[in-house]
Amino acid sequence: MDVTMPYNGGLTAEQFLFYEMRIVSKQYLEGKPIDKIIEYIKRDNLFQYPTERKISKLARACHRRIVALGNEKLVYELANAPVEVAKQINLYAMMRYNRLVREFMTDLIGEKYRQHDFSYTKKDINVFFSRLREQNDDIAAWSEQTIMKLKQVLTKCLIETEMLDSFRARELNPIFISTELESGIRENNDLTALPAFNCFR
């Protein structure tokens, strides 16, 4: 992960996109370029969106995350593995692609797992964003509405991967990293990502 990478607030629109990622990764594995993938999705309305307006944008976002994984085996598992395994890989793809997700997962969630502190409150996520705003002018310029939406999306990522039971939950679940994801992270030599999935071996 390139720490010079700018922070990207695009997560407010892009979100977790699990089912979209499944669809795009299957097409990616067939060697189709992104424009052909978008055509295919639009033709059969695979995303099941009411209009075509967002399809191109979100399919491209999925494609960028898949490329950011940098690991064909992980892309294969993302497309084909059981849902709980593929959701962990999807979160890792988000971490590889989006610096904000990466830092949230490693600096906040990974640290909680490291310290066996399973509490998760609004205060935790507020402190995380306050620190980022102090350190980064781009984030300091984001509106309150954007920050609020990002907090929701990041919390939803925890719910999707069963690290958190619901928006009201105040405790993290001590999850187990899937074997497929752990192998992929190690192959990528991206060991700083492991604590985000409660892995310290």
N, C-alpha and C positions, 0 to 999 in steps of 0.2 A: 504494500500500500504506500503510495507516494504522499508523504506528509506535506508536500508543497501543493498538493491538489486543492483547488478551492472548495469551500463548502457549497453544497448545492441544496437549495430549498425545494427542488423539483419533486421531492418526496411527497409533498402535500397532494400532488395530482397522481403520482405513480403508485404509492402505497405498496402493499405486499404482493399483489398480482400473482398469486400462486397458480391459479388455473391457466391464466394467460402464459405464464412461464412454462408450464407443462406443454402447452400447444406449440409455442415458439421453439422450445428446445427439441421437440420431436422433428420439426421441419429443419432446424439447424443441423441436426445429425444426418439428415438426408442430403446435406450439402447445398441447400437452396440459399441464394443471396436474400438479403432482407426484403428487397422490393418484391421478389416472387413470394416470399412468406406472407407479406401484407396482402398481396393479390389473393392468395389462397384463403386467408382468414376472412377477407371481405366477401369473397365469392360464396362461401358456405356459412357466413355469419357465425364463425366458430366462437367468437368472444361473447356472443349473445347480447351485444349492446343494442340499445334502442335505435341509435343512429350510427353512421360510419365515422362521425367527426373525430372521435378519440382513438379510433383503431390504429391509425398509422403511428401516432405519437406514442401510444403505450406499447405497441409491438416493437417499435425501435428501442424504447426503454428496456424492454425484456431482452432484446438482442444484445444491447450494450452490457447488461448484467451477465449474460451467458458468456460473452467474449471475456469479460473481466474475471470470470472464474478461472480462466487459463488452464483448464484441465478437462480433457475430453471424457474421462471416466466419470467425473462429477456431473458433466452435462448429461451423460447417458443415465446416471442414477436420478438426476432431476426429472428426466422425462419418464422413467420407467419404475423407479423404486416405490415401495409402499408410501402412502401419503406422509406419515410422520417422519420418515427418512428424508423424503424429497423436500418437505417444508424446512427442515434444518438446513439443507443444502441451499434452498432459496434464500434463507436469511444470510447464509455465508456469502452468496452471490451479491446480495445487497451491501454487505460489509466490504466486499472487494471493489464495489463500484461507487459507493457513496461514503465519503469521509465522516459525515455526521453519524451514520448508522454504525460505522466501524468504531468510532470513539465512544458512542453510547454503549455499545455491546462490550467493548474491552475495558473502558475506564470506569463505567458504572456497574454493569451487570457482572462482568468478569471479576471485578474487585470484590463484589458482594459474595460471589461464589468462593473466591479465594479465602475470604475471612469467615466463611460459614455464617454470614449475616444475611438471612433470607428475607428480612423486612424490605418492603418496596412501597414507598409512599409518594404522595405528590411532592413532598419536600425534597426527596431524592432527585426527582427529575427537574424540579425547579432550580435546585443548586447546580445541577449539571449544566443547564442552559445559562444560568447567571455567570458561571465561570467562563463558558464559551463566549458570552457577550463581552465580558471584560477583556478577553484575549484577542478577539477578532472583530474588526470594524464591519466586515460584511454582515456578520450575524447581529451585531449591535444595531444595524440598519433595518433588520427585518421587523415587520409589524408584529404587534401583540397577537393579532389574529393568526399570522403565519406560525408563530412560535406555538400557539395553542394547538393548531392543527398538527404540527410536527410531533408534539407530545402525544397526541392521540394516535398518530400513525406508529410511532415507536412502541407505545404500549400495546397496540394491536399486534405488532410483530411478536411480542412476548406471548400474547394469548394464542396466536396462530401456532407457535412452536411449543405450546404447553408449558412454558416457563412460568406463566401466570394463568390463573383460572378464569379471571374476568376483569373488567375495568374496575370493579369495586374491590378486587382482591388486594390484600395488603402484605402478601407473602409470596416470595418466589418459590417455585417447585425445584428441588434439586434434580434436574434432568440428567439423563445419560446421553452422551454424544453417540451418534450412530457410527458403526465401524466404517461405513463407506465414507462418511464425512471426515472422520479422523484420518483415515488413510490419505484422502485427497488433500487435506490441509498439510499433512506431513510431506506429501509429494511436492506441494507448492512451496515447501520450506517457509511456511507462514505461521510459525509456531505461536506467535503472539495472539493469534485468533482463538487458540484452544480454550483459554480460560472463559471466554464468552459462552462456551458450551459445557461449562463445569468440568473441564478436563485438565488435570494437572500431572499427568504421568509422563 
